[in-house]
């Protein structure tokens, strides 16, 4: 059974210096009310792991503008000029990871794997400092798994046991991140009684969810 809490209580789980996974893709599928609570709390020196830093006035972009991040591990930053400005000014560390690789190393973190092998990035700066492994005569990069202290996830519907349904493209990074964090908080648009969701419709089982907020 997932525990109900407020956005403020959820934000209080995140302490200075922690790593936080935040679902979404350019803000689609991002738990906006949880991000707003984190902004209001003012927690600093966070490492955010996400697909992107959205735009300055939406989702993760608000955390960038409020300068609460020390590092962003993302696949792109091009839609948020403030991220680029802080990176070039030395105010924010940015690890750019190919999008497919980012999804896979988060999945590996959730599955308890030692990493993934991918040819993406070979011969580029992505490969610098990384181990390569040859399999059947083909070279791959070893990309290590990625986990976080806390994950903030957005779902369309949750039951009180934490079983989740995601809405269309909001089913992006959210399920992967829910499996790859020590503590998982879900912002759900609809929260229904346990058993109200058809088991065949469950997209992420409640075993991965610690807390629910209405949002």
Secondary structure, 3 states (H helix, E strand, C coil): CCEECCHHHHHHCCCCCCEEEECCECCECCCHHHHHHHHHHCCCCEEEECCECCECCECHHHHHHCCCEEEEEECECCCCHHHHHHHHCCCCEEEECCHHHHHHHHHHHHHCCCCEEECCCCCCHHHCCCCEEEECCEEEEEECCCCEEEEEEEEEEEECCCCEECCHHHCCCHHHHHCCEEEEEEEEEEEECCCCCCHHHCCECHHHCCEEEEC
